[in-house]
């Protein structure tokens, strides 16, 4: 759903109930503090609590009680924080500014004490933390904001695609520059791996299209560039990356193959920042002309495209690509739109998201409305990450037409 925020001050009587800001607004506060040189060392602590998104825990204590657990966690994190502010990074994670002498283990212990009587002990929280010194004096606002977004991205991914977590804001800024250089070097060297995954048409059980992820070999290991960097924050680099990946996909499609091998359309990841650049459209047109590939054979999964802003260049470019015959794949299911120009596009939705919404009557009604809006626009629905036969039957009951995942074809 759309952007939300709670406005409050530390003296607000409601602050202890909902002391939460959207992460974008919270990082504005962090940036302001960093640029105005705090008079004592400050750290940014990021914390994740798996219990907040754990269906078994919610089933055990009840949804209303879980809401109370969330409120208790937020109030505890706010207590003792700088300015009483906390930022919500995603459904289970937060960022908080504390004095540098505050220990993360003590914070987790305080949270566990607050939630114990609510049925969620410290061992049930599934807590994970990361701490970073806010020491970027001299950096400009754009650098600080980019570094904060970078560490959020790294923390939420929590895998070895990123380098070692930066211990300070200055280290994060340096890590961004290093990742840029490594990405460019891999692109220039052609150190690229393409992985293809079938998208199953549930009516037939056959692959209707293939989703293709491009990876770069960095430090000897294949990794998606988006796991090292938020490409959309660097439009020039995003454009270079996406043109190279598209070229590789087009060459793969155009390569000689066994006549019995089906030629399914391939959809490759690109960033919305690239789609907004005229060079991307013209570059793709030239590639497919030279390779002798029809537009219908190569499409694009547009990451981070804001469907609500239809006047922006990226959205208009998407519509033009569809008109030329390129398949398109959208990623923001909750931002349903009625634009008939998107007819024939695919829209992804994770099965766990649907299951979570369908846990109650209001959620089921929301899912019903979202599905109806997308279908009325002529957009094709794709359930992603289908892991079990039960999930496959669940999406079948919702009459979703396509699926991707280990159990996608089993209903």
Residue pairs with C-beta under 8 A, 6 or more apart in sequence:
1 334
1 335
2 308
2 335
3 22
3 24
4 22
5 21
5 22
5 25
6 18
6 19
6 20
6 21
8 14
8 15
8 18
8 19
8 84
9 15
9 84
10 83
10 84
10 85
15 78
15 84
16 75
16 78
17 71
17 75
18 71
18 74
19 74
19 75
19 77
19 78
19 84
19 85
19 86
20 74
20 86
20 87
20 88
20 94
21 29
21 85
21 86
21 87
21 88
22 87
22 88
23 87
23 88
23 89
23 95
23 152
25 87
26 85
26 86
26 87
26 88
26 95
27 87
27 95
27 145
27 148
27 149
27 152
29 83
29 85
29 97
30 44
30 87
30 95
30 97
30 134
30 144
30 148
31 141
31 144
31 145
31 148
33 42
33 82
33 97
33 134
34 134
34 136
34 137
34 139
34 144
34 169
35 141
35 144
37 137
38 134
40 99
40 100
41 99
41 100
41 133
41 135
42 82
42 97
42 98
42 99
42 100
42 133
42 134
43 97
43 98
43 99
43 100
43 102
43 131
43 132
43 133
43 134
44 95
44 96
44 97
44 131
44 132
44 133
44 134
44 148
44 151
44 169
45 95
45 96
45 97
45 98
45 102
45 104
45 107
45 129
45 130
45 131
45 132
46 89
46 93
46 94
46 95
46 96
46 129
46 130
46 131
46 132
46 151
46 152
46 155
47 77
47 93
47 94
47 95
47 96
47 104
47 107
47 108
47 111
47 127
47 128
47 129
48 89
48 92
48 93
48 94
48 126
48 127
48 128
48 129
48 155
48 156
48 158
49 73
49 92
49 93
49 111
49 125
49 126
49 127
50 92
50 125
50 126
50 127
50 128
51 57
51 69
51 120
51 124
51 125
51 126
52 66
52 69
52 70
52 73
52 91
52 92
53 91
53 92
54 126
55 355
55 356
57 66
57 120
57 124
58 66
60 119
61 69
61 118
61 119
61 120
63 359
63 360
65 118
65 119
68 118
69 115
69 118
69 119
69 120
72 111
72 114
72 115
72 118
73 94
73 111
73 114
73 115
74 86
74 94
75 114
76 107
76 110
76 111
76 114
77 86
77 94
77 96
77 107
77 111
78 84
78 85
78 86
78 96
79 110
80 98
80 102
81 96
81 97
81 98
82 97
82 98
82 99
83 97
85 96
85 97
86 94
86 95
86 96
87 94
87 95
87 96
88 94
89 95
89 152
89 155
89 156
90 156
93 155
93 156
95 152
96 107
97 134
98 107
100 133
104 129
104 131
107 129
108 122
108 125
108 127
108 129
109 122
111 122
111 125
111 127
112 121
112 122
112 123
112 125
112 127
113 122
115 121
115 122
115 125
116 122
128 158
130 151
130 155
130 165
131 167
132 151
132 165
132 166
132 167
132 168
132 169
132 171
132 172
133 167
133 168
133 169
134 168
134 169
135 168
135 169
135 170
136 143
136 144
136 147
136 168
136 169
136 170
136 173
139 147
139 169
139 170
139 173
143 173
144 169
146 173
146 176
146 230
146 233
147 169
147 172
147 173
147 176
148 169
148 172
149 230
149 233
150 172
150 175
150 176
150 229
150 230
151 165
151 166
151 169
151 172
153 230
154 162
154 165
154 166
155 165
157 227
159 227
161 223
161 224
161 227
161 228
162 227
162 228
163 175
163 178
163 179
163 228
166 172
166 174
166 175
176 229
179 228
179 229
180 229
180 234
180 237
182 218
182 219
182 228
183 216
183 218
183 225
183 228
183 229
183 237
183 241
184 237
184 240
186 192
186 216
186 217
186 218
187 216
187 240
187 241
187 244
191 216
191 217
191 218
192 214
192 215
192 216
192 217
192 244
192 245
192 248
193 214
193 215
193 216
193 217
193 222
194 212
194 213
194 214
194 215
194 245
194 248
194 249
194 252
195 212
195 213
195 215
196 210
196 211
196 212
196 266
197 210
197 211
197 212
197 213
197 404
198 207
198 209
198 210
198 264
198 404
198 408
199 207
199 208
199 209
199 210
199 211
199 346
199 382
199 402
199 403
199 404
199 408
200 206
200 207
200 208
200 402
200 403
200 404
200 408
200 409
201 207
201 208
201 401
201 402
202 395
202 396
202 400
202 401
202 402
202 403
202 408
202 409
202 411
203 401
205 409
207 262
207 264
208 264
208 402
209 264
209 265
209 266
209 267
209 299
209 327
209 346
210 264
210 265
210 266
210 267
211 267
211 301
211 329
211 404
212 249
212 266
212 267
212 268
212 269
213 224
213 268
213 269
214 224
214 245
214 248
214 249
214 268
214 269
215 222
215 223
215 224
216 222
216 223
216 224
216 225
217 223
218 228
224 269
225 231
225 241
226 269
226 271
226 303
229 237
231 237
231 238
231 241
231 271
231 273
232 238
232 271
232 272
232 273
232 303
232 304
234 273
235 273
235 274
235 276
235 277
238 271
238 273
238 274
239 273
239 274
239 277
239 279
239 280
241 271
241 274
242 269
242 270
242 271
242 274
242 280
243 274
243 279
243 280
243 283
243 284
245 268
245 269
245 270
246 268
246 270
246 283
246 284
246 287
246 298
246 300
247 287
249 266
249 268
249 298
250 287
250 288
250 291
250 293
250 298
251 291
252 266
253 263
253 266
253 291
253 293
253 297
253 298
254 291
254 292
254 293
257 263
263 297
265 296
265 297
265 298
265 299
265 327
266 297
266 298
266 299
267 298
267 299
267 300
267 301
267 327
267 328
267 329
267 346
268 298
268 299
268 300
268 301
269 300
269 301
269 303
270 280
270 300
270 301
270 302
270 303
271 302
271 303
271 304
272 302
272 303
272 304
272 305
272 306
272 314
273 304
273 314
274 280
275 300
275 302
275 305
275 313
275 314
275 317
275 318
275 321
276 312
276 313
276 314
276 317
277 313
280 317
281 317
281 320
281 321
284 298
284 321
284 326
287 293
288 294
288 295
288 297
288 298
294 325
295 321
295 324
295 325
295 326
296 325
296 326
296 327
298 326
298 327
299 321
299 326
299 327
299 328
299 329
300 318
300 321
300 326
300 327
300 328
300 329
301 329
301 331
301 348
302 314
302 318
302 328
302 329
302 330
302 331
303 331
304 331
305 314
305 315
305 318
305 330
305 331
305 332
306 312
306 314
306 315
306 332
306 335
307 315
307 330
307 332
307 335
307 336
307 337
308 335
308 337
309 315
310 316
310 337
310 339
318 328
318 342
319 339
319 341
319 342
321 328
322 328
322 341
322 342
322 343
322 344
322 345
323 341
327 344
327 345
327 346
328 342
328 344
328 345
328 346
329 345
329 346
329 347
329 348
329 382
330 342
330 345
330 346
330 347
330 348
330 379
331 347
331 348
332 347
333 347
333 348
333 349
333 353
333 370
333 374
334 370
336 369
336 370
336 373
336 374
336 377
337 373
337 377
338 373
338 376
338 377
339 377
340 377
340 378
342 377
342 378
342 379
343 377
343 378
343 379
344 378
344 379
344 380
345 379
345 380
346 379
346 380
346 381
346 382
346 402
347 374
347 379
347 380
347 381
347 382
348 382
348 383
348 384
349 381
349 382
349 383
349 384
349 400
350 383
350 384
350 385
351 383
351 384
351 385
351 386
351 387
351 391
351 394
351 395
351 405
352 385
354 367
354 383
354 394
354 395
354 398
355 391
355 394
356 363
357 363
357 364
357 366
357 367
358 364
358 367
367 398
371 381
371 398
371 399
371 400
374 381
375 381
380 401
380 402
381 400
381 401
381 402
382 400
382 401
382 402
382 403
382 404
383 391
383 395
383 400
383 402
383 403
383 404
383 405
383 408
384 403
384 404
384 405
385 404
385 405
386 392
386 395
386 403
386 404
386 405
386 406
386 407
386 408
387 405
387 406
387 407
388 407
389 407
389 410
389 411
391 405
391 407
392 403
392 407
392 408
392 409
392 410
392 411
393 411
395 403
396 411
403 409
